[in-house]
Amino acid sequence: MKIDAHQHFWKFDPVRDHWIDDSMEILKQDFLPQDLESNLSDSGFDGCISVQADQSERETHFLLDLADRFDFIKGVVGWVDLKSTKLQERLVYFSQFDKLKGFRHILQGQPAGSMLDEQFVNGISILGNTRFRYDILIFEDQLQECIKFVELFPEMPFVVDHIAKPVIKESSFENWAASMKKLSDFPHVHVKLSGLVTEADWEHWQAKDLTPYLETCLEHFGADRLMIGSDWPVCLLAADYGEVIGIIDDFLQGLSNEEYENVMGKTAARFYQL
C-alpha cells in the first residue's frame, strides 16, 4: 500500500486561516478531496492521511466527514484540546471514528517549555492509553525540548512532521542533524519526509539542496521509521505535487524493495494502523 502520509484539506476562511499571508496567495482558495485525487492516482498512491490545519474539534469533524465520503482518505489526524480537563471524555467520544488515527497540536513557534508544560504532558499521558498516535509539529530550534519530551513517553508512538522544519533556505544543517541523531535513539519516534521544499528557497530550490537532510534521516532513523508526505497543498508554494513526490522517489532509488516500500507507505500503514 502506497500512502501519502501528510496532506491537508480546507475551505478557505481568511479569518480562521490567517496564517496564510499575502506571500501565500496560491493557498487562498478551497482545497478538497476532488482536487487531490488525480494527484494521488497519478503518483501511484492508494490513499492519504489528512492532517489538521485548524485547532478545533470542528476541524476534526470536517476531516472525518470527508473521509467518510472519499475512500482514498485512509486516516485522519485531528485536533483535540490536550490540556482540557475533559480530555478523557473527548477521547472516548472520538474512539467511535475508525478513520481517526491520531491527533496533532501545532507546537511550532510556541514558547520554550510548551512541550514540557504539566497540563500538556498530562494530556499526552492520557492519549498514550488509547489507540491514537501523535504528530509532533515543531521548528528545528525546538528539537532539544522535543528530545526531552519523547523521553517521557517511551511507549507512545510519535511521528515528527516535516523533518522538524530545518531552515533549508539558510543551509541550516549541523545543529539540526546532531539533534535528529539524538532523537533517533528513541525507537518509538518516526519521521515524515515532508515539507522540505517549503523550508527551502521557494523560487530557487534544487533537489541537491535537500539531499543532505534526506540522507541524515535515512542514516539515523532507517526506512522502517520514515514515511513520505506531500504536505499538499502547502507544497504548492514551492513545487507541484509530482515534483515533491519525485524528490523522495528519486532519492530512494538504489534502496532495497523493502526499504522503498516502507518509506512509500508501509511505515505509515503500521504507524497509523491502517
Phi, psi and omega in degrees: 000124177263126187230127167279108191275004182200110172204171186229155169232148170199155165259111192302129177229111186299335178280306180298318185264046184294343178292342177276096185270187186294339177284351183244037187308324183298337182272355183275061179199172178285141173229112188232169185307322181294340177277337182265331193306315182292326176299316179299310183294321179298330180265004175081018180275146175272340181180189185213165170250121181263127189247142181301147173239342179242144185267077179203152174293334175302320177298316179301315180292324177301313181291322178294324177296317177297319180296327177293328186267342182231110187295334183288347171279100188276339181199158180233134169253107186260198179231142171214152181285102184287350178259359184289144174289347179256019184302314181304316179297319180292323180291324174298316178299312185288344182294346180285346185263105186298327183278355175278111189256340182184187182224161176216139169243136184284101182269343183302132178079001178286157181302150177306137180096354183299322181288338183255006176302136186303316180293320180293315178300319178297320179297317178294325176299317178294317179300324182295345178268009179245183177277353189283148176262170179228129176266129180259117178248109183218167168268163183300331181285359175256005185295322180296321176292324179298321179299317177295323181295308184293335179295334181288340188230071186295344181256358186268122178289123178240151168226133179270119180286144168056037180044033178068022171050060171295151181276080187295325182295342176252013180057031176291121186217307193300310181294319177300312183297320179295320180290321178295324177299316178295319180296327182292347178292346181260106189294347180272003181256129179245170183222139174264124173279083186210161173071011184289316186295331181277349171267350175269183176289114187304324187269334191231015181295153173228153183304325182295337177293333186266341187304314181301327180289317177295318179298319180297315179297315181295317182299316189266328182262333183077155185298334183281358174237015179243146177218140180281143175213139183277331190057030173290142002270000182302327180302336183296346174298334186230339185196156176278171186303311182299322178296316182297313180293323180298326178302312182288318181300316179296319180298326185279350179299135182102344174280167177291162177302321181296315179297315179301313182293327176299306183296323185277001176168325186293323177298314179298318180298319178292311186299311184271003176055052181284000000 
